[in-house]
Amino acid sequence: MDNEELLLEMPVEHSKLLISIVMDNEELLLEMPVWRSTLLISIVMDNEELLLEMPVEHSTRLISIVMDNEELLLEMPVEHSTLLISIVMDNEDLLLEMPIEHSTLLINRIMDNEELLLEMPVQHSTLSINRIMDNEELLLEMPVQHSTRLISIVMDNEELLLEIPERHSTLLIIIVMDNEELLLEMPVEHSTL
């Protein structure tokens, strides 16, 4: 019991007993080797705080175990991103709910799926727009929830700014209000506003 190194090396057949012995030692519990994942995670399943602290080497087991708990899945820390996103890739609803800390990986994974990219919620605005900056066609298709970020990003590109579609009118005009020259160049679809 007093030899932590030896405790962690106990063979797998002692897992159950070992884990029950170290249950009150969170630090040691989090050091459990990956080959104890299944048992370890099933034992700490009722301790969400501890579950979310599980180190990255337990990702596969951890995520497969919490797959039916969407709330917990969305709380998974960023170090589990790669596996988490690959696992939820077929669940578009869940993908779009992914919190902002998973942005980079999430957008990298769906870069070839324009439809899904355009559905990205506003918390991923900065990254999604930055990633498609070289695709003017796609930029102009960005939905209205990305207006603020979109317009601030294209502010130095007057040509593109004038092509911004009508759904972004309100914000676009507010932003160019101090630029009379640009205001007068606004295309007809922004007339009403």
N, C-alpha and C positions, 0 to 999 in steps of 0.2 A: 504493500500500500504506500510506503514512503518512497518507493523508487519509481518516479513517473516515467522515466525512459523505458523501464522494463514493463511497466503496466501497458504502455502503448504498443509494445511488441507482442503482447499476449496473443496466441493463435486464435483464429476466427471462432473456433468452437467455444471459446470462453467469452465471446462478445457480450452475450446477454448479461452474464454475471458482472463482467467488467464494467459495462456501461451503467448498470444499476448501482455499482459501487462508487463510480465517479459522478453520478447524477448531480451531486451538490457542488461539484467543482467545475463551474462553467468554463473556466480557462482550459482545463484539461479536456473537457468534453469537446471543445472546439478544435483541439489538436488531434482528435481521433483520426487515424489514417483512413484513406479513401475506401479500403476494402471492408471497412465497418459501416459504410454509408447507410445501407438499407436499415440495419438495426438501429443505428444511431438516430437517424432521422425519424423513424417510426416511434422511437422512445420520446423524442422531444417535440413530436407533432402538436402537442397541446400547449406548447410554449412558443407562441408566434415570435416573440422578441428574439428568442434564442435561434429559432429557425432562420430568421432573416440575417443572423450573424454568421451562419454556417459559411466556412471558407469556400472559395471557388472550386477547389478539387471535389467538392461534394455536389456540384451543380447538377449533373445528370440525374442523380438519384433524387435530389431535393426538388427539382422542377417537375420530374415525373410524378412525385408524390403529391405536390400541391396543385397539379394540373386542374383538379376539379374545384379549386378554390380561387376563383377569379380575383377576388379582392386581395388575397395574399400574393397571388401571382404578379399583380400590378405593383406590389410593394417590394418586389425582389430588388436588391441593390444592384447598382450598375456593374459590379464585377461579374454578375451572372448574365449580363446582356447577350453575349454571343449565343449561348445555349438557349436562353429564354426566347429570343426572337426567332431562332431557327425552329423552335418547338411550336410557337404560335403563328408561324408563317401562313398556315392554312386557315387561320381564324381571323378574317379581316376586321371584324368588329373589335376583337381583343387587341389586334395590332394597332388600331387607331386610338385605342385608349392608353397605349403605353405612355408612361410619364416622360417628362422632358429629359431626364438624365439618360434615357436610352436613345435619344435623338440621333446621334451620329451613326450608330450601328443600324438603327431602324431604317433611316433614309438610305444608307449604303445598300441595304438589302433590297429595298424596293425601287431603286433608281430606274430599273427597266420597266417598271409598271406605272406608266403615266397616269392611268386612271386612279390608282391608289395614291399616288404622289399628290394628286390634286385634291384628294379627300383628307389629307393630313390635317389634323386639328391645329388650331392657332398656336398652341404651345410649342409646336415644331416649326413655326414660321421662319425664323431666322435661318435655321439650317436648311430647310427644304428650299427656300428661295436662293440661298447662297449656292446650293448644289446645282440649281438649274439656270444659273445666271447666263450661261452661254447658249441657252435654248430660248430665244425670244418668243417663239411661238407658244411654248409651254408657260413661260412667264406671264404672258398676256391671258392665259387661261386660268390663272390662279383665282380661286374663289374669293368672295368679298371678305371673308374673315381674315384674310392675309393682307388686306389693304394697307394698313399702317406700315408693316414691314416692307411690303412690295414697293410702295411709293418712296419710302425713305431710301431704299436701295437703288432705285433707278433715277433718283433726283438729279444725278449728274449726266444723265443721258436724255437730253431734251427730246430727241427724236422718238425714243421709246416712251417717254412720259406722255407725249401727245397721242400715242397709240393705245394708251391705257383705256380699257373698255368702260362703258357707261356705268357698270355696277360699282366702280370705284370712284365715281364722280365726287361725292361729298368730301371724302378725304383729300382727293387730288386737288380740288379747288381750294380747300382750306390751306393746303401746303403751298400752293403757288400764288396765294392771295397777294403776297408782297412783290410779285414779279409781274408787273403790268404787261410787259412784252409777251411773256409766256401766256398770261391770261387771255390776251387778245388772239393768241394762236390756237386756243382750245378748240377742238373740233366740234361740229354741230351737235353731236350726241350728248354733249355736256351743257347744251343751251339752257335748258330749264333751270338747272342749278346755278 
